[in-house]
């Protein structure tokens, strides 16, 4: 039993290595969806299925677009500094 417990604890102590290649960036999609779902679930006064899905999709899309804009700006800044 202690060996299994240590194995489970090791999964939470050692960080998961997620790269920075385009395939790894797909992990941002469920993260943004989870953030949008929790945020909208706490902020909407009345939740109906249609409006909730629409609001979550809009917020997720805006978060993803903002992340892309910031990434491009930082990439451009890094390119200008290193050239």
C-alpha positions, 0 to 999 in steps of 0.5 A: 500500500505505501508503494502505491501511495508514493507512486500517486504522490510522485505524480503530483510532485513532479511537474509534467513537461509540456513542450512549446511546439504547436501540437502541445499548444492544443492543451490550451483549448481545454484549459480555456474551455474550463476557465470559461465554463467556471467563470460563466457558471458563477457570473450568469444570473440565469443559466439556460443551455443555449445562452450558456453554451453561446456565452462560453463559446464567445468567452473561450474564443476571445481568450484564445484570440487574446492569447494568439495576439499576445504570443505574436506580439511577444514573438515580434518583440523577441525577433526585434531584440535579437536581430 
